[in-house]
C-alpha cells in the first residue's frame, strides 16, 4: 500500500513503513503502509495548493456527478469492503455492513449540496448591486479516526470535494486500508490528482500537515487529547473543525420501562465493542430502578457472544488495538481501586477462538461516584459505570459533572421531563428513549465543552458546507 501524491502512488519519502494486523488474530497481516513525515506533507499540500483551482473551477454538476460515481463504486463493493473492515478493525460483519451501506449515501447527499451552494443579494438603495459569493476555502487537511474508517471520512471528503476544495486525507494508522479504499473509489470516479492526496502514518505526518502554510482548514475527529494538539499546531490562521471525545450518560427515571431501558443501554454501551465517541459509558439510574437495572445489564453483558466478527452469531468483536485493550483493563482496575464494585466482566478472554486477539468481556461496574475516573474519563471500550441518584434534578447534575458534552440520553415516559432534560443537559446531542449512538445523516452532529471546538458542526447539508466555504461580499456599480 502507498501514499497518493501528485497523481502518483508512492512510498514515504523516508522509506519507513508500519504494519496493520487483524485485531482478532494478530498473526494475520492486513497490510504494510508508508510511515509518512514532513517531506510527504510538504509534497502533498504544496502540489494541491498550486493546482486546486482546477477542481474549484469545475462545474458543480461535474463535481456532483463524480461523487455519485464514487458512491456507485463503493456500493458495488460494499460486501467486499465490509469483510475488509471486519478484518482490519474488528467490527462484526453486521456492524461493518451497516457502515459500508451508509458511506455511499453520505457521498450522494453531498453531491446534491454541490448544486445548492449559492450566495445572496442585498438591496443597496443607490442602484448598485451587493452580493455574496461562496467559494471553497482551498486545501483541507482531513484527519480521521479508526472506529468508522469509511463513514466519517466520507462525511469530510464528501462536502470538501463538493464545495470545490482539494483534500489531503490522513486516515488513522489503525485502519489505513479502508482509507485507501475510499481514495481509490474517488479517483476511479474522476476526482483529479489536483484535488486529492492520501498520506498514511501517525503524528510524524499529522503535525506538519495541520501546520502547513498551504493548508487553509483542518477537520478532525478523534480523541480530545489529539484534538487539542491539532488545534495548537494549526494556530489561529486556519479554521478548525474538531469533534472529539465523550463521556456519554443515559439517565433512567423511575417511570421507565426497564425492558426497553436495558435494550437501549446495551446497544449504546456494547455496540462496536464500546468504541464509539457517542457510546454509552454512564448510566445514571433513579434509586427506585437502579438495582434491577444493574442486574439486567450484568446478565446481558455476561451473555453476549464474543468472537471474530465474521463468525455467525457473534455480537461483539475484539478491541481494535493492544493499546485499547490495555486501556480498558487499566480502567477496570482503577475503578476497583477507587472503591467501585465490578459486577461482571472486565477481563481479557483467552482460550480457543480468543488467543491471539484483543477480546474482552464487557464490564458492568456499580457503586460509582461522580468523582471517580470511570465517571469522568473516556474509556472508549465496553465499560458501563452505574451511578445512583434520588431525583431528576440530581440526575441532571450528575450527567453534567464531566468535562465532555457530546451525547446524552434519557429514558422516561414523561415528555415534560424529557424536554426539561434536553434543555438542561450539557450535550450537543440529546436522545430520548434511544441509544446515545446512531445519528441521522441529515442532522447536525457536534458536541459541547471538551467534545468539540464548537465553531462548526459536522454532517448535514448546508450546516456542514459552511465549514468548507468562505463568503465574499461584492459591491457592483454600473
C-alpha positions as CSV (number, residue, x, y, z in Angstrom):
1,X,0.0,0.0,0.0
2,X,1.2,3.5,-0.7
3,X,0.6,7.2,-0.4
4,X,-1.1,9.1,-3.3
5,X,0.7,12.4,-4.0
6,X,0.8,14.5,-7.2
7,X,-1.0,11.8,-9.2
8,X,1.4,9.0,-8.2
9,X,1.3,6.1,-5.8
10,X,4.5,6.5,-3.7
11,X,6.3,5.2,-0.7
12,X,7.1,7.6,2.2
13,X,10.0,9.9,1.5
14,X,11.9,8.4,4.4
15,X,11.2,4.8,3.3
16,X,9.6,4.0,6.7
17,X,6.7,1.6,6.9
18,X,4.3,0.2,9.5
19,X,2.2,-3.0,9.7
20,X,-1.5,-3.3,10.5
21,X,-2.7,-6.7,11.8
22,X,-6.1,-8.2,12.4
23,X,-7.1,-7.4,16.0
24,X,-9.0,-10.8,16.2
25,X,-5.9,-12.7,15.1
26,X,-2.8,-10.7,15.3
27,X,-0.7,-13.2,13.4
28,X,-2.6,-12.2,10.3
29,X,-1.1,-9.2,8.5
30,X,-3.6,-6.9,6.9
31,X,-1.0,-4.8,5.1
32,X,2.2,-2.7,5.2
33,X,1.8,1.0,4.8
34,X,4.1,4.1,4.5
35,X,5.1,5.9,7.6
36,X,4.9,9.4,6.2
37,X,6.6,12.5,7.6
38,X,7.3,16.2,7.0
39,X,8.5,15.7,3.4
40,X,5.4,13.9,2.4
41,X,3.2,16.6,3.9
42,X,5.1,19.2,2.1
43,X,4.8,17.4,-1.2
44,X,1.1,16.7,-0.9
45,X,0.0,20.1,0.4
46,X,2.2,22.1,-2.0
47,X,1.1,20.2,-5.0
48,X,-2.6,20.7,-4.2
49,X,-2.2,24.3,-3.3
50,X,-0.7,25.0,-6.7
51,X,-3.4,23.2,-8.7
52,X,-6.6,23.0,-6.7
53,X,-8.2,25.8,-8.7
54,X,-8.8,23.2,-11.5
55,X,-11.3,21.4,-9.3
56,X,-12.7,24.6,-7.8
57,X,-13.5,25.9,-11.3
58,X,-15.2,22.7,-12.4
59,X,-19.0,23.0,-12.9
60,X,-20.9,22.0,-9.7
61,X,-22.8,19.5,-11.9
62,X,-19.5,17.8,-12.7
63,X,-18.4,17.6,-9.1
64,X,-21.8,16.1,-8.2
65,X,-21.5,13.5,-10.9
66,X,-18.1,12.4,-9.7
67,X,-19.3,12.0,-6.2
68,X,-22.3,10.0,-7.4
69,X,-20.0,7.7,-9.4
70,X,-17.8,7.2,-6.3
71,X,-20.9,6.3,-4.4
72,X,-21.8,3.8,-7.1
73,X,-18.4,2.2,-6.9
74,X,-18.5,1.9,-3.1
75,X,-22.0,0.4,-3.2
76,X,-21.0,-2.2,-5.8
77,X,-18.1,-3.2,-3.5
78,X,-20.0,-3.0,-0.2
79,X,-19.9,-6.7,0.7
80,X,-16.1,-6.9,0.0
81,X,-15.4,-3.7,1.9
82,X,-17.4,-5.0,4.8
83,X,-15.3,-8.1,5.0
84,X,-12.1,-6.0,4.8
85,X,-13.5,-3.8,7.6
86,X,-14.1,-6.8,9.9
87,X,-10.5,-7.9,9.2
88,X,-8.9,-4.6,9.7
89,X,-10.9,-3.0,12.6
90,X,-12.6,-6.0,14.3
91,X,-16.2,-5.0,13.8
92,X,-18.9,-7.6,13.5
93,X,-20.0,-8.3,9.9
94,X,-23.4,-6.7,10.7
95,X,-21.7,-3.5,12.0
96,X,-19.3,-3.4,9.1
97,X,-22.1,-3.9,6.6
98,X,-24.1,-1.0,8.1
99,X,-21.1,1.3,7.6
100,X,-20.4,0.2,4.0
101,X,-24.1,0.8,3.2
102,X,-24.2,4.3,4.8
103,X,-21.0,5.6,3.2
104,X,-22.3,5.8,-0.4
105,X,-25.4,7.5,0.9
106,X,-23.2,10.2,2.5
107,X,-21.5,10.9,-0.8
108,X,-24.8,11.2,-2.6
109,X,-26.1,13.6,0.0
110,X,-23.0,15.9,-0.5
111,X,-23.2,15.5,-4.3
112,X,-26.6,17.3,-4.0
113,X,-25.0,20.0,-1.9
114,X,-22.6,20.9,-4.7
115,X,-25.7,22.1,-6.6
116,X,-27.1,24.1,-3.7
117,X,-24.2,26.4,-3.0
118,X,-25.4,29.9,-3.5
119,X,-24.9,33.4,-2.4
120,X,-27.3,36.3,-1.6
121,X,-28.2,39.7,-3.0
122,X,-28.9,42.7,-0.8
123,X,-30.8,46.0,-1.6
124,X,-28.5,49.0,-1.7
125,X,-30.7,52.0,-2.4
126,X,-28.3,53.6,-4.8
127,X,-28.7,51.4,-7.9
128,X,-25.6,49.3,-7.2
129,X,-25.6,45.6,-6.6
130,X,-24.4,44.0,-3.3
131,X,-24.0,40.2,-3.4
132,X,-22.2,37.4,-1.7
133,X,-20.1,34.7,-3.3
134,X,-19.4,31.3,-1.7
135,X,-16.1,29.8,-2.6
136,X,-14.0,26.9,-1.5
137,X,-11.6,27.5,1.3
138,X,-8.7,25.9,-0.6
139,X,-6.6,22.9,0.7
140,X,-8.3,21.0,3.5
141,X,-6.5,18.5,5.8
142,X,-8.8,15.7,6.9
143,X,-7.6,13.5,9.8
144,X,-10.0,10.7,10.7
145,X,-10.4,8.0,13.4
146,X,-10.3,4.3,13.1
147,X,-13.7,3.4,14.5
148,X,-15.7,4.4,11.4
149,X,-12.9,4.4,8.7
150,X,-15.3,4.8,5.8
151,X,-18.3,6.6,7.2
152,X,-16.5,9.5,8.9
153,X,-14.0,10.2,6.1
154,X,-16.9,10.3,3.6
155,X,-18.6,13.0,5.8
156,X,-15.4,15.1,5.5
157,X,-14.1,14.4,2.0
158,X,-17.7,14.4,0.5
159,X,-18.6,18.0,1.5
160,X,-15.0,19.3,1.0
161,X,-14.9,18.0,-2.6
162,X,-18.5,19.0,-3.3
163,X,-17.5,22.6,-2.5
164,X,-14.5,22.6,-4.8
165,X,-11.7,22.1,-2.2
166,X,-8.6,20.0,-2.5
167,X,-8.1,17.5,0.3
168,X,-5.1,15.9,1.9
169,X,-6.5,12.9,3.7
170,X,-4.7,11.2,6.5
171,X,-6.7,8.1,7.7
172,X,-5.9,6.5,11.1
173,X,-2.9,4.3,11.1
174,X,-5.2,1.7,12.7
175,X,-7.4,1.4,9.6
176,X,-5.3,2.6,6.7
177,X,-6.6,0.0,4.3
178,X,-10.2,1.3,4.4
179,X,-8.9,4.8,4.0
180,X,-7.1,3.8,0.9
181,X,-10.2,2.1,-0.5
182,X,-12.2,5.3,-0.2
183,X,-9.5,7.2,-2.1
184,X,-9.3,4.5,-4.8
185,X,-13.1,4.9,-5.3
186,X,-12.9,8.7,-5.5
187,X,-10.0,8.6,-8.0
188,X,-11.8,5.9,-10.1
189,X,-14.9,8.1,-10.2
190,X,-12.9,11.1,-11.6
191,X,-11.6,13.2,-8.7
192,X,-8.4,14.6,-10.2
193,X,-4.9,14.4,-8.8
194,X,-5.1,18.1,-8.3
195,X,-7.9,17.7,-5.7
196,X,-6.9,14.7,-3.6
197,X,-3.9,13.3,-1.8
198,X,-3.5,10.4,0.6
199,X,-0.9,10.2,3.4
200,X,-0.6,7.2,5.7
201,X,1.1,7.4,9.1
202,X,0.8,8.9,12.5
203,X,1.8,12.1,14.4
204,X,5.0,12.5,12.3
205,X,2.9,13.4,9.3
206,X,-0.2,14.8,11.0
207,X,1.5,17.6,12.9
208,X,3.4,19.1,9.9
209,X,0.3,18.7,7.8
210,X,-2.1,20.7,10.0
211,X,0.6,23.4,10.4
212,X,1.4,23.6,6.7
213,X,1.2,27.1,5.3
214,X,-0.7,25.8,2.2
215,X,-3.5,24.2,4.4
216,X,-6.4,26.5,4.9
217,X,-8.7,24.3,7.0
218,X,-8.3,21.2,9.3
219,X,-11.2,18.8,10.0
220,X,-10.5,16.2,12.7
221,X,-12.5,13.5,14.5
222,X,-10.8,11.6,17.4
223,X,-9.7,12.0,21.0
224,X,-9.7,15.2,22.9
225,X,-6.0,15.0,23.6
226,X,-5.1,14.7,19.9
227,X,-7.7,17.4,19.0
228,X,-6.1,19.8,21.4
229,X,-2.7,19.1,19.9
230,X,-4.0,19.7,16.4
231,X,-5.7,22.9,17.5
232,X,-2.4,24.2,18.9
233,X,-0.4,23.2,15.8
234,X,-2.9,24.7,13.4
235,X,-2.9,28.1,15.1
236,X,-5.3,31.0,14.6
237,X,-4.7,31.3,10.8
238,X,-6.6,28.1,9.9
239,X,-10.2,27.2,10.6
240,X,-10.6,24.0,12.6
241,X,-13.5,21.6,12.9
242,X,-12.8,19.3,15.8
243,X,-15.1,16.5,17.0
244,X,-13.5,14.8,20.0
245,X,-14.3,12.6,23.0
246,X,-17.3,11.9,25.1
247,X,-18.4,10.6,28.4
248,X,-22.0,9.9,27.5
249,X,-24.7,9.3,30.1
250,X,-28.1,7.8,30.0
251,X,-30.5,8.9,32.7
252,X,-33.1,6.3,33.7
253,X,-36.0,7.7,35.7
254,X,-38.3,5.8,38.0
255,X,-41.1,5.7,35.5
256,X,-39.1,3.9,32.8
257,X,-39.9,0.6,31.1
258,X,-36.8,-1.5,32.2
259,X,-37.1,-4.0,29.4
260,X,-36.8,-1.1,27.0
261,X,-34.1,0.7,29.0
262,X,-32.0,-2.5,29.1
263,X,-32.0,-2.8,25.3
264,X,-31.3,0.9,24.7
265,X,-28.4,1.0,27.1
266,X,-26.9,-2.3,25.9
267,X,-26.9,-1.2,22.3
268,X,-25.2,2.1,23.2
269,X,-22.7,0.6,25.5
270,X,-21.6,-2.6,23.9
271,X,-22.2,-2.0,20.2
272,X,-18.9,-1.6,18.3
273,X,-17.3,-3.0,21.5
274,X,-17.9,0.3,23.1
275,X,-15.5,2.0,20.7
276,X,-17.7,4.9,19.6
277,X,-17.4,8.6,20.6
278,X,-21.1,8.6,21.3
279,X,-21.1,5.2,23.1
280,X,-23.0,5.0,26.5
281,X,-20.4,4.9,29.3
282,X,-22.5,6.1,32.3
283,X,-25.9,5.0,33.5
284,X,-27.5,7.5,36.0
285,X,-30.3,5.5,37.5
286,X,-33.0,6.6,39.9
287,X,-32.7,4.6,43.2
288,X,-36.1,3.0,42.6
289,X,-34.9,1.2,39.5
290,X,-31.1,1.2,40.0
291,X,-30.6,-2.3,41.4
292,X,-32.9,-4.1,38.9
293,X,-31.3,-2.3,36.0
294,X,-27.8,-3.2,37.1
295,X,-28.8,-6.9,37.4
296,X,-30.4,-6.8,33.9
297,X,-27.4,-5.1,32.2
298,X,-25.0,-7.5,34.0
299,X,-27.0,-10.5,32.7
300,X,-26.9,-9.0,29.2
301,X,-23.2,-8.4,29.3
302,X,-22.5,-11.9,30.6
303,X,-24.5,-13.5,27.8
304,X,-23.0,-11.6,24.9
305,X,-21.5,-13.8,22.2
306,X,-18.0,-12.5,21.6
307,X,-15.6,-13.6,18.9
308,X,-14.3,-13.0,15.4
309,X,-16.6,-10.6,13.5
310,X,-17.1,-13.0,10.6
311,X,-18.4,-15.8,12.9
312,X,-22.1,-16.5,12.8
313,X,-24.0,-15.1,15.8
314,X,-21.2,-13.0,17.2
315,X,-22.5,-9.8,18.9
316,X,-19.2,-8.2,19.8
317,X,-15.8,-8.4,18.2
318,X,-12.3,-7.6,19.7
319,X,-11.0,-4.2,20.7
320,X,-9.1,-2.6,17.9
321,X,-5.6,-2.4,19.3
322,X,-3.4,-3.7,22.0
323,X,-3.3,-0.1,23.4
324,X,-7.2,-0.2,23.6
325,X,-7.0,-3.5,25.4
326,X,-4.5,-2.2,28.0
327,X,-6.6,1.0,28.5
328,X,-9.8,-1.0,29.1
329,X,-8.1,-3.3,31.6
330,X,-6.5,-0.4,33.3
331,X,-9.8,1.4,33.9
332,X,-11.4,-1.7,35.3
333,X,-8.5,-2.0,37.8
334,X,-8.7,1.7,38.6
335,X,-12.4,1.6,39.2
336,X,-12.0,-1.2,41.8
337,X,-9.1,0.7,43.3
338,X,-11.3,3.7,43.9
339,X,-14.0,1.6,45.6
340,X,-16.4,0.8,42.7
341,X,-17.9,-2.7,42.5
342,X,-17.2,-4.8,39.5
343,X,-20.4,-6.7,38.9
344,X,-19.5,-8.7,35.8
345,X,-16.8,-8.9,33.2
346,X,-13.8,-6.7,32.8
347,X,-11.3,-9.5,31.9
348,X,-9.4,-10.5,28.8
349,X,-10.8,-13.6,27.1
350,X,-8.4,-16.4,26.4
351,X,-8.6,-19.9,25.0
352,X,-9.7,-21.3,21.7
353,X,-11.1,-18.6,19.4
354,X,-9.7,-15.8,21.6
355,X,-5.9,-16.4,21.8
356,X,-4.1,-14.0,19.5
357,X,-6.9,-11.4,19.6
358,X,-7.8,-8.5,21.8
359,X,-11.1,-9.9,23.2
360,X,-12.6,-8.8,26.5
361,X,-15.8,-9.5,28.4
362,X,-17.8,-6.2,28.8
363,X,-17.6,-4.7,32.3
364,X,-20.6,-3.5,34.3
365,X,-19.4,-1.5,37.3
366,X,-21.7,-0.3,40.2
367,X,-21.2,1.9,43.2
368,X,-19.6,4.6,41.1
369,X,-19.4,8.2,42.3
370,X,-19.1,11.3,40.1
371,X,-15.5,11.9,41.2
372,X,-14.2,8.5,40.1
373,X,-12.1,8.3,36.9
374,X,-14.5,5.9,35.2
375,X,-17.2,8.6,35.7
376,X,-15.2,11.4,34.3
377,X,-12.7,10.0,31.7
378,X,-13.3,8.5,28.3
379,X,-12.6,4.7,28.3
380,X,-13.6,4.0,24.7
381,X,-14.4,0.4,25.4
382,X,-17.3,-1.7,26.7
383,X,-17.2,-0.5,30.3
384,X,-20.5,0.7,31.8
385,X,-20.5,2.7,35.0
386,X,-23.6,2.9,37.2
387,X,-24.4,5.9,39.4
388,X,-27.3,6.1,41.8
389,X,-29.5,9.2,42.1
390,X,-32.6,10.1,44.1
391,X,-34.3,12.6,41.8
392,X,-34.5,14.1,38.4
393,X,-32.6,17.2,39.5
394,X,-29.7,15.2,40.9
395,X,-29.6,13.1,37.7
396,X,-29.1,16.2,35.5
397,X,-26.4,17.5,37.9
398,X,-24.5,14.2,37.7
399,X,-24.9,14.0,34.0
400,X,-23.2,17.4,33.6
401,X,-20.4,16.5,36.1
402,X,-17.9,15.9,33.3
403,X,-15.6,17.9,31.0
404,X,-17.3,16.3,28.0
405,X,-20.6,17.2,26.3
406,X,-21.1,15.0,23.2
407,X,-24.2,12.8,23.6
408,X,-26.7,12.2,26.4
409,X,-29.9,10.3,26.8
410,X,-32.9,9.9,29.0
411,X,-35.4,7.1,29.4
412,X,-38.8,8.2,30.6
413,X,-42.5,8.0,29.8
414,X,-42.9,11.7,30.7
415,X,-42.5,14.0,27.8
416,X,-42.2,17.1,30.0
417,X,-39.3,15.5,31.9
418,X,-37.6,14.6,28.6
419,X,-37.9,18.1,27.2
420,X,-36.7,19.6,30.5
421,X,-33.7,17.3,30.4
422,X,-32.9,18.2,26.8
423,X,-32.8,21.9,27.8
424,X,-30.7,21.4,30.9
425,X,-28.2,18.7,29.9
426,X,-24.8,20.0,28.6
427,X,-24.5,17.9,25.5
428,X,-24.7,18.7,21.8
429,X,-26.8,15.6,21.0
430,X,-29.7,14.5,23.2
431,X,-31.5,11.2,22.7
432,X,-34.9,10.5,24.3
433,X,-35.7,6.8,24.7
434,X,-32.9,6.0,22.2
435,X,-29.3,4.8,22.4
436,X,-26.7,7.6,22.7
437,X,-25.2,6.1,19.5
438,X,-26.7,6.3,16.0
439,X,-27.3,9.7,14.4
440,X,-29.3,10.8,11.4
441,X,-27.1,11.5,8.4
442,X,-29.0,14.7,7.5
443,X,-28.9,16.3,11.0
444,X,-26.2,18.4,12.6
445,X,-23.6,16.5,14.6
446,X,-21.4,18.1,17.3
447,X,-20.7,18.4,21.0
448,X,-20.1,20.9,23.7
449,X,-17.3,21.5,26.2
450,X,-14.3,19.3,25.5
451,X,-16.1,17.2,23.0
452,X,-15.9,19.8,20.2
453,X,-14.3,23.0,19.0
454,X,-17.9,24.1,18.6
455,X,-17.2,26.6,15.8
456,X,-18.6,24.4,13.1
457,X,-21.0,21.4,13.0
458,X,-20.2,18.2,11.2
459,X,-22.7,16.5,8.9
460,X,-26.0,17.7,7.5
461,X,-26.3,19.7,4.4
462,X,-25.6,23.4,4.4
463,X,-24.6,23.3,8.1
464,X,-21.5,21.2,7.1
465,X,-20.9,23.2,3.9
466,X,-20.3,26.4,5.9
467,X,-17.0,25.0,7.1
468,X,-15.8,24.2,3.6
469,X,-16.7,27.5,2.0
470,X,-15.8,31.2,2.5
471,X,-18.2,34.1,1.8
472,X,-17.1,37.2,-0.1
473,X,-19.3,40.3,-0.2
474,X,-19.1,42.0,-3.5
475,X,-20.2,45.6,-4.4
476,X,-21.0,46.3,-8.0
477,X,-21.8,49.7,-9.6
478,X,-22.9,50.1,-13.2
